[in-house]
C-alpha cells in the first residue's frame, strides 16, 4: 500500500478553464442563494478566505450531495463516536444541510461542515494549510484533479471510498485521459462497490494493485429509530391509520407532474389515497406546489407546518433531512431521477430497509449493479413510463400478497450484501495508524 512520491501536475488547459468559469460559478451561487448573507457565506467557503477550522488533524470526508452523505453516515459516525474530529465538505447546499442535520448537534465540538473550495491550486493549497487534515476520504465518484494532487503534495492519504463509476461516466473521463490518468494514479487507494467499477477505473489509468472490491457501504445502513418513532406519532396525530400512502421521493422535473397526472383520477375517487411528494432540490419546492395547484389537488406543505388533513390529497414534503420520516409513513414509494432525462436514479436502499415496496423508472444507470441485483431477485418494480409506474404503485397497495413477496425478496438481497462498512473501517484504520506513527 505504499505511495509513489512523484506529484503529477494538472494540465495548463484545465487550470485556465477553471479561471474562465469562475465568474459563471459565482453567478450560479448568486442565483440559488436565498439571501445575500448566504451568498457571501458560500462564496467565502468556495473561494476563500475560509472559515477558521474548529479542529486540526481531522479525518476529512468529501461528499457531493445528500446521497453520498447518507452513504458515508455510518463511517463518519463511527469515527465521531471514537472521539476523532471530522471535517465534511460538500458540493451542494442540500448535501451540507444533510450533513449538519446528522452530526452538528450531537458532535458539535468534533464536527465541522463547509463547502469544498473550487478546484484551483492556490485555493486548495491554502485550504490544506489551514485545516491540516490527516486523511482525505472521497466518497463514490467525487474526484477532483487539483484536490488529489494537493493531498499527494502534502503526503496525506487520499482514498476513494464506496467507489462507483457508470459506463457513461467512464466514457466521459476517457475523453480527457491526460487529466484523468494522472489523477487516478495519485490516489492512495480505491474501494470499489463492484468489479465493473474497479475495471472501469483501471481502464482509465488506476493501478489495479491499489484497489479492492468490497461491496456497497449503503447496504449497511439502518433507519434511525428517531424517525420511526416520529412516524408512529404522526400517524396518530394526523389520523393516517386508514390512509393508503404513496411517496414520490427524490423527484426531478417533470416527474412530479407526470405521476400526479396519472394518479389524479385515483386521488379524486379514493379519499383514503394520499400522495407525499419529496422533490430532490429545494429550489423547486414552489414550482412543485404550483403543479399540485394546477391539478386542483388539495395540498399541504411541510415548510408551512401544515398537518395532513382528512381531505389532503398531496403532502408536499418541502423540508430537508426528513426523508426517513416520509419513507416510514409510506406503503409504497417511487424513487425519482429515473423517469426524467437523462436520469440516473437515486438510492433505492433506504425505503427497502424499511420494508417499503419500491418502484423506479427505466433510467437508473447511477445504480446499475444494485438495481440489477434486485431485479434478478424480483425485489423491485421498474416502470417504463409514468403511467406504468403509477399503476405499479397502486398495485402495491391493492395486492398485499404480491407486495409481501417483493419485500421479502428485497430483504434477502439486503442481508447478503452487508459487511462493506467493516471493510471500509479496516482500511481507514490502517492509514490512520500510519499517519499516527509517522
C-alpha positions in Angstrom: 0.0 0.0 0.0 3.0 2.3 -0.4 2.6 5.6 -2.1 4.8 6.8 -5.0 6.4 10.1 -4.3 6.1 12.0 -7.6 3.3 14.6 -7.8 1.9 15.0 -11.3 0.7 18.5 -12.1 -2.6 19.1 -13.7 -2.6 20.3 -17.4 -2.5 24.1 -18.1 -5.8 24.0 -20.1 -7.7 22.6 -17.1 -6.5 25.3 -14.7 -7.1 28.0 -17.4 -10.6 26.7 -17.9 -11.3 27.0 -14.2 -10.3 30.6 -14.2 -12.6 31.3 -17.1 -15.5 29.6 -15.5 -15.2 31.2 -12.1 -17.5 34.2 -12.9 -20.1 31.8 -14.1 -19.8 29.8 -10.9 -20.3 32.9 -8.8 -23.3 33.8 -10.8 -24.8 30.3 -10.2 -24.3 30.7 -6.5 -26.0 34.0 -6.6 -28.9 32.6 -8.5 -29.6 29.8 -6.0 -28.8 31.8 -2.8 -31.8 32.5 -0.5 -30.2 35.7 0.8 -27.2 38.0 0.3 -25.7 36.8 3.6 -25.9 33.1 2.4 -24.4 34.1 -0.9 -21.5 35.8 0.8 -21.0 32.9 3.2 -20.9 30.3 0.3 -18.5 32.5 -1.7 -16.1 32.7 1.3 -16.2 28.9 1.6 -15.8 28.3 -2.2 -13.2 31.0 -3.0 -11.7 32.0 0.4 -10.8 33.3 2.8 -12.0 30.2 4.5 -13.8 29.6 7.8 -11.4 29.0 10.7 -11.0 25.3 11.5 -12.8 24.0 14.6 -10.1 21.3 14.8 -6.8 20.4 13.1 -5.6 16.9 12.0 -9.1 15.9 11.2 -10.4 13.0 9.1 -11.7 14.8 6.1 -14.7 13.3 4.2 -15.7 14.9 0.9 -19.2 14.0 -0.2 -21.1 15.6 -3.1 -24.7 15.8 -2.0 -27.4 14.0 0.0 -27.0 10.5 -1.3 -23.2 10.4 -0.7 -23.7 12.0 2.7 -26.1 9.3 3.6 -23.8 6.6 2.3 -20.9 8.0 4.4 -23.0 8.5 7.5 -22.1 5.2 9.3 -18.4 5.7 8.6 -18.5 9.4 9.8 -20.5 8.5 12.9 -18.1 5.6 13.7 -15.1 7.9 13.9 -17.0 10.7 15.7 -18.1 8.2 18.4 -14.5 7.2 18.9 -13.6 10.9 19.5 -12.0 11.7 16.2 -12.5 15.2 14.8 -14.2 15.1 11.4 -14.4 17.7 8.6 -17.1 17.2 6.0 -17.1 19.1 2.7 -20.0 19.1 0.3 -20.5 20.3 -3.3 -24.3 21.1 -2.9 -26.4 23.0 -0.4 -28.6 20.0 0.2 -25.6 17.8 1.0 -24.3 20.3 3.5 -27.7 20.7 5.1 -28.0 16.9 5.4 -24.5 16.6 7.0 -25.3 19.3 9.6 -28.6 17.7 10.4 -27.0 14.3 11.0 -23.9 15.4 13.1 -23.8 19.0 14.2 -26.0 18.9 17.3 -24.7 15.5 18.6 -21.0 16.1 17.9 -20.7 19.9 18.0 -17.1 20.1 19.2 -15.8 17.4 16.9 -17.7 18.0 13.7 -17.5 20.8 11.1 -19.1 21.1 7.6 -18.1 23.6 4.9 -18.3 23.7 1.1 -15.4 22.3 -0.9 -13.3 25.1 -2.4 -13.2 25.5 -6.2 -10.6 23.0 -7.6 -7.8 25.7 -8.1 -4.3 25.1 -6.9 -3.9 28.3 -4.7 -7.2 27.8 -3.0 -6.6 24.2 -2.2 -3.1 24.9 -1.0 -4.5 27.5 1.4 -7.3 25.1 2.5 -4.9 22.2 3.2 -2.5 24.5 5.2 -5.4 26.0 7.2 -7.2 22.7 8.1 -4.2 20.3 8.1 -6.2 17.1 7.6 -4.6 13.8 8.4 -6.6 11.8 5.8 -8.8 12.6 2.9 -11.7 10.3 2.1 -13.6 10.9 -1.2 -17.0 9.3 -1.5 -18.3 7.5 -4.6 -17.3 9.5 -7.7 -16.2 12.9 -6.3 -12.7 13.1 -7.8 -11.0 16.5 -8.5 -7.5 16.7 -10.1 -6.0 19.5 -8.1 -7.6 18.3 -4.8 -6.0 14.9 -5.2 -2.7 16.4 -6.4 -2.6 18.6 -3.3 -3.2 15.7 -1.0 -0.3 13.9 -2.7 1.9 17.0 -2.3 1.1 17.1 1.4 1.7 13.3 1.7 -1.9 12.9 3.0 -3.5 9.5 2.2 -6.3 10.1 -0.3 -8.8 7.2 -0.6 -11.8 6.9 -2.8 -14.5 5.1 -0.7 -17.5 3.2 -1.9 -16.4 4.0 -5.5 -18.8 3.7 -8.3 -18.5 4.7 -12.0 -21.1 4.1 -14.6 -20.2 3.2 -18.2 -21.4 6.6 -19.3 -19.3 8.5 -16.8 -16.2 6.3 -17.7 -16.6 7.3 -21.4 -16.7 11.0 -20.3 -13.5 10.6 -18.3 -11.8 8.8 -21.1 -12.3 11.8 -23.4 -9.9 13.8 -21.1 -7.5 10.9 -20.3 -4.5 13.3 -20.0 -6.4 14.8 -17.0 -7.9 11.6 -15.7 -4.9 9.2 -15.7 -2.5 11.2 -13.6 -5.4 12.0 -11.2 -6.2 8.3 -10.6 -2.5 7.3 -10.4 -2.2 9.7 -7.4 -5.0 8.1 -5.4 -3.6 6.2 -2.4 -6.3 3.5 -2.6 -9.7 2.8 -4.0 -12.5 0.7 -2.5 -14.9 -0.3 -5.3 -18.6 -1.3 -5.0 -18.3 -3.9 -7.7 -15.9 -5.5 -10.2 -17.3 -3.5 -13.1 -16.5 -0.2 -11.3 -13.0 -1.4 -10.5 -12.2 -2.4 -14.0 -13.6 1.0 -15.4 -11.2 2.8 -13.1 -8.3 0.5 -14.1 -9.1 1.1 -17.7 -8.8 4.9 -17.1 -5.3 4.5 -15.5 -5.7 3.4 -11.9 -3.1 0.9 -10.7 -5.2 -2.3 -10.0 -2.9 -3.2 -7.1 -4.2 0.0 -5.3 -7.8 -1.2 -5.4 -10.2 -3.7 -3.8 -13.8 -4.7 -4.4 -15.6 -4.6 -1.1 -19.3 -4.1 -2.0 -21.5 -1.1 -1.3 -21.5 0.5 2.1 -25.1 1.6 1.5 -26.2 -1.9 2.2 -25.1 -1.4 5.8 -27.5 1.4 6.5 -30.2 1.2 9.1 -33.2 3.5 9.7 -32.7 6.0 12.6 -35.1 5.0 15.4 -36.0 8.7 16.0 -37.7 8.9 12.6 -39.5 5.6 13.1 -40.8 6.9 16.4 -41.8 10.2 14.9 -43.6 8.5 12.1 -45.7 6.5 14.6 -46.5 9.7 16.4 -47.6 11.5 13.2 -49.8 8.5 12.2 -51.8 9.2 15.4 -51.8 13.0 15.2 -52.7 13.1 11.5 -55.1 10.1 11.6 -53.2 8.2 9.0 -54.0 4.6 10.1 -56.6 4.1 7.3 -54.8 6.1 4.6 -53.1 4.5 1.7 -49.8 6.4 1.3 -47.6 6.6 -1.8 -44.4 8.6 -1.6 -42.7 10.1 -4.7 -39.2 10.6 -3.4 -36.1 12.5 -4.7 -38.1 13.6 -7.8 -36.9 15.8 -10.6 -38.8 17.7 -13.3 -41.1 16.6 -14.9 -41.6 13.5 -12.8 -43.9 15.1 -10.3 -46.3 16.5 -12.9 -46.3 13.2 -14.9 -47.0 11.0 -12.0 -49.6 13.3 -10.3 -51.5 13.5 -13.6 -51.6 9.7 -13.7 -52.7 9.5 -10.0 -55.1 12.4 -10.2 -58.2 10.3 -11.0 -57.4 7.8 -8.2 -56.8 10.6 -5.7 -60.1 12.2 -6.6 -62.1 8.9 -6.4 -60.4 7.4 -3.4 -60.4 9.7 -0.3 -58.1 7.3 1.6 -55.4 7.7 -1.0 -52.6 10.1 -0.1 -49.5 11.1 -2.2 -46.5 12.5 -0.5 -44.1 14.3 -2.8 -40.4 14.9 -1.8 -38.6 16.9 -4.6 -34.9 16.4 -4.8 -33.9 20.0 -4.9 -35.2 22.7 -2.5 -35.2 25.4 -5.2 -38.0 23.5 -6.9 -40.4 23.4 -3.9 -42.6 26.3 -5.0 -42.6 25.0 -8.6 -43.9 21.6 -7.4 -46.6 23.3 -5.3 -47.8 25.2 -8.3 -48.1 21.9 -10.2 -50.3 20.5 -7.4 -52.4 23.6 -7.5 -52.8 23.4 -11.3 -54.1 19.9 -11.0 -56.6 21.1 -8.3 -55.2 18.7 -5.8 -55.7 19.6 -2.1 -52.1 20.1 -1.0 -50.5 20.8 2.4 -46.9 21.8 2.9 -44.4 20.7 5.5 -42.5 24.0 5.3 -45.6 25.8 6.5 -46.1 23.3 9.3 -49.4 22.2 7.8 -50.6 18.9 9.1 -52.1 16.2 6.8 -55.9 16.7 6.9 -58.7 14.1 6.3 -59.2 15.7 2.8 -55.5 16.1 2.0 -54.6 14.5 -1.4 -51.0 15.6 -1.7 -48.5 16.4 1.0 -45.5 18.4 -0.2 -42.6 17.4 2.0 -40.6 20.6 1.3 -38.1 20.1 4.1 -34.6 19.0 4.4 -33.2 15.9 6.1 -36.5 14.1 6.8 -36.6 11.5 4.0 -36.5 8.6 6.5 -39.7 10.0 8.1 -41.6 10.1 4.8 -40.5 6.6 3.9 -41.5 5.4 7.4 -45.0 6.7 6.7 -45.2 5.0 3.3 -46.9 1.9 2.0 -45.3 2.2 -1.5 -42.7 4.5 -3.0 -41.3 5.7 -6.2 -37.6 6.8 -6.2 -37.1 9.6 -8.6 -34.4 10.7 -11.0 -35.3 7.6 -13.0 -38.1 8.7 -15.3 -36.6 12.1 -16.2 -33.9 12.7 -18.9 -31.1 11.9 -18.6 -32.0 10.4 -15.3 -29.6 8.1 -13.5 -31.6 7.3 -10.4 -31.2 7.7 -6.6 -30.7 5.4 -3.6 -33.3 2.7 -3.5 -32.0 1.1 -0.3 -33.5 3.4 2.2 -37.1 2.5 1.6 -36.2 -1.2 1.2 -34.6 -1.1 4.7 -38.0 -0.1 6.0 -39.8 -2.8 4.0 -41.4 -0.4 1.6 -42.2 -1.8 -1.8 -40.2 0.2 -4.3 -40.8 1.3 -7.9 -38.4 3.2 -10.2 -38.3 4.3 -13.8 -36.0 2.8 -16.6 -33.1 5.3 -16.2 -31.1 4.1 -13.2 -27.5 3.9 -14.6 -26.0 5.5 -11.5 -27.1 2.5 -9.5 -27.0 -0.1 -12.3 -25.4 -3.0 -10.4 -27.6 -2.5 -7.3 -30.8 -2.4 -9.2 -29.8 -5.3 -11.4 -29.4 -7.5 -8.3 -32.9 -6.5 -7.0 -34.4 -7.1 -10.5 -32.9 -10.6 -10.6 -34.3 -11.3 -7.2 -37.8 -9.8 -8.0 -37.3 -7.3 -5.2 -38.1 -4.1 -7.2 -40.6 -3.0 -9.9 -39.5 -1.0 -12.9 -41.9 1.1 -14.9 -41.1 2.2 -18.5 -43.1 5.4 -18.2 -45.2 7.4 -15.8 -48.4 5.5 -16.5 -46.8 2.2 -15.7 -45.1 3.5 -12.6 -48.3 4.9 -11.3 -50.1 1.6 -12.0 -47.4 -0.4 -10.2 -47.6 1.9 -7.2 -51.3 1.4 -6.9 -50.9 -2.4 -7.4 -48.5 -2.4 -4.4 -51.4 -1.0 -2.3 -54.0 -3.3 -3.8 -52.2 -6.7 -3.9 -50.7 -7.3 -0.4 -49.7 -10.9 -1.2 -47.6 -9.9 -4.2 -46.2 -6.9 -2.3 -45.1 -9.0 0.7 -43.2 -11.3 -1.7 -41.5 -8.4 -3.3 -40.4 -7.0 0.1 -39.2 -10.4 1.2 -37.1 -10.8 -1.9 -35.6 -7.3 -1.4 -34.7 -8.2 2.2 -32.8 -11.3 1.0 -30.7 -9.0 -1.2 -30.1 -6.6 1.6 -28.9 -9.2 4.0 -26.5 -11.0 1.7 -24.7 -7.7 0.8 -24.0 -6.5 4.3 -20.4 -6.2 5.5 -18.8 -3.5 3.4 -18.8 -1.0 6.3 -16.4 -3.2 8.3 -14.0 -3.5 5.3 -14.0 0.3 4.9 -13.2 0.9 8.6 -10.4 -1.6 8.4 -8.7 0.2 5.5 -9.2 3.7 7.0 -7.8 2.5 10.4 -4.7 1.2 8.6 -4.0 4.6 7.1 -4.9 6.4 10.4 -2.4 4.2 12.2 0.2 5.0 9.6 -0.3 8.8 9.9 -0.2 8.5 13.7 3.2 6.7 13.6 4.8 9.0 11.0 
